């Protein structure tokens, strides 16, 4: 775990220099708009609102059954006059079908021209006005505070290994943070990062579509000499099979195909 976070701290330092150079191009989130940021819960639906550079990224997951779900995603700007979030006219809806192990077996993009407005009611709850098909009708999202990890999700937490790949999954406030480090050689490695929530219906950890992959190159002393951001729109689902192995279903590039992670027990051995 310490090695992984050392890598991430080095990356943070390098990114910090880049961020400083580009600071003039980024826009800080208005103080009045901060109330929108976070995770919101409604009956059978979850919304996550994240500030990114000049506006909000909104991601909504609605589950209609154990094996079916719908995802909506929007890019929104904050409208100061009425304190609302107004989407750009290319919101996406995708319908998903899962198998019994919680893995996505099919997905269908329904449209990519959706529009929506998000407001807060008198109680401070989030209201979703879907201009495309009125999917948010009657739904009220309550902001989620830090919540305890569900007892049935505890099996996912910890360190896992599969060959040269190391995976760490830890609960933070409302969900899991996942980091995967895969060393291609002594000089190269790839790091995947995800944020995920536990889906009680399927018993899987489902990640929001902002997963990232970064490739690193190291020098003779093990220091990071260069890195490359490959993508930041990755999606993944994690399940545990009947033998207790952690399975990584990478929807972006299928990087986890055929991999069975074994849990590392406290004495440092594989369980």
Residue pairs with C-beta under 8 A, 6 or more apart in sequence:
1 159
1 168
3 181
4 166
4 168
4 179
4 181
4 191
7 181
7 189
7 191
7 216
7 224
8 179
8 191
10 223
10 224
11 191
11 214
11 216
11 224
11 227
14 224
14 227
19 26
26 53
26 54
27 53
27 54
29 37
29 51
30 78
30 80
32 78
32 80
32 83
33 51
33 56
33 78
33 83
33 85
35 120
35 124
36 49
36 56
36 78
36 85
36 118
36 120
36 126
37 49
37 50
37 51
37 56
38 48
38 49
38 143
38 144
39 46
39 47
39 48
39 49
39 143
39 144
39 174
39 175
40 46
40 47
40 48
40 49
40 125
40 126
40 141
40 142
40 143
40 144
41 47
41 141
41 142
41 143
41 144
42 139
42 140
42 141
42 142
43 139
44 62
44 63
44 64
45 60
45 61
45 62
45 63
45 139
45 141
46 60
46 61
46 197
47 58
47 59
47 60
47 126
47 128
47 141
48 58
48 59
48 60
48 208
49 56
49 57
49 58
49 59
49 85
49 118
49 126
50 56
50 57
50 59
50 210
51 57
54 77
55 75
55 76
55 77
55 78
56 75
56 76
56 77
56 78
56 85
57 73
57 74
57 75
57 76
57 210
58 72
58 73
58 74
58 75
58 76
58 85
58 87
58 116
58 118
59 71
59 72
59 73
59 208
59 209
59 210
60 71
60 72
60 73
60 128
61 69
61 70
61 71
61 206
61 208
62 69
62 70
62 71
62 72
62 135
63 69
63 70
63 199
63 201
64 70
65 201
66 98
66 201
66 202
67 97
67 98
67 99
67 100
67 202
68 95
68 96
68 97
68 98
69 95
69 96
69 98
70 93
70 94
70 95
70 96
70 135
71 92
71 93
71 94
71 95
71 96
71 209
72 91
72 92
72 93
72 114
72 116
72 130
72 135
73 91
73 92
73 209
74 87
74 88
74 91
74 92
74 114
74 116
75 87
75 88
75 90
75 91
76 85
76 86
76 87
76 88
76 116
76 118
77 85
77 86
77 88
78 84
78 85
79 85
79 86
82 119
83 119
83 120
84 117
84 118
84 119
85 117
85 118
85 119
86 117
87 114
87 115
87 116
87 117
88 115
89 113
89 114
89 115
90 112
90 113
90 114
91 112
91 113
91 114
91 115
91 116
91 132
92 109
92 111
92 112
92 114
93 109
93 110
93 111
93 114
93 132
93 133
93 135
94 107
94 108
94 109
94 110
95 107
95 108
95 110
96 104
96 106
96 107
97 104
97 105
97 106
97 107
98 104
98 105
98 202
98 204
98 237
99 105
101 202
101 204
101 239
101 241
101 247
102 199
102 202
102 203
102 204
102 206
102 237
102 239
103 204
103 237
103 239
103 247
103 249
104 237
104 249
104 251
107 251
111 132
113 132
114 130
114 131
114 132
114 133
115 131
115 132
116 128
116 129
116 130
116 131
116 132
116 136
117 129
117 131
118 126
118 127
118 128
118 129
119 126
119 127
119 129
120 126
120 127
121 127
121 140
124 143
125 140
125 141
125 142
125 143
126 140
126 141
126 142
126 143
127 136
127 139
127 140
127 141
128 135
128 136
128 139
128 141
129 136
130 136
130 137
144 174
146 173
146 174
147 173
147 174
149 157
149 171
149 198
150 198
150 200
152 198
152 200
152 203
153 171
153 176
153 198
153 205
155 240
156 169
156 176
156 198
156 205
156 238
156 240
156 246
157 169
157 170
157 171
157 176
158 168
158 169
158 170
158 263
158 264
159 166
159 167
159 168
159 263
159 264
160 166
160 167
160 168
160 169
160 246
160 261
160 262
160 263
160 264
161 167
161 261
161 262
161 264
161 270
162 259
162 260
162 261
162 262
163 259
164 182
164 183
164 184
165 180
165 181
165 182
165 183
165 259
165 261
166 180
166 181
166 182
167 178
167 179
167 180
167 181
167 246
167 248
167 261
168 178
168 179
168 180
169 176
169 177
169 178
169 205
169 238
169 246
170 176
170 177
171 177
174 197
175 195
175 196
175 197
175 198
176 194
176 195
176 196
176 197
176 198
176 205
177 193
177 194
177 195
178 192
178 193
178 194
178 195
178 196
178 205
178 207
178 236
178 238
179 191
179 192
179 193
180 191
180 192
180 193
180 248
181 189
181 190
181 191
182 189
182 190
182 191
182 192
182 255
183 189
184 190
186 218
187 217
187 218
188 215
188 216
188 217
188 218
189 215
189 216
189 218
190 213
190 214
190 215
190 216
190 230
191 213
191 214
191 215
191 216
192 211
192 212
192 213
192 234
192 236
192 250
192 255
193 211
193 212
193 214
194 207
194 208
194 211
194 234
194 236
195 207
195 208
195 210
195 211
196 205
196 206
196 207
196 208
196 236
196 238
197 205
197 206
197 208
198 204
198 205
198 206
199 205
199 206
202 239
203 239
203 240
204 237
204 238
204 239
205 237
205 238
205 239
206 237
207 234
207 235
207 236
207 237
207 238
208 235
209 233
209 234
209 235
210 232
210 233
210 234
211 232
211 233
211 234
211 235
211 236
211 252
212 229
212 230
212 231
212 232
212 234
213 229
213 230
213 231
213 234
213 252
213 253
213 255
214 227
214 228
214 229
214 230
215 227
215 228
215 230
216 224
216 226
216 227
217 224
217 225
217 226
217 227
218 224
218 225
219 225
231 252
233 252
234 250
234 251
234 252
234 253
235 250
235 251
235 252
236 248
236 249
236 250
236 251
236 252
236 256
237 249
237 251
238 246
238 247
238 248
238 249
239 246
239 247
239 249
240 246
240 247
241 247
241 260
243 260
244 262
244 263
244 271
245 260
245 261
245 262
246 260
246 261
246 262
246 263
247 256
247 259
247 260
247 261
248 255
248 256
248 259
248 261
249 256
250 256
250 257
262 270
262 271
263 270
263 271
264 270
264 271
265 271
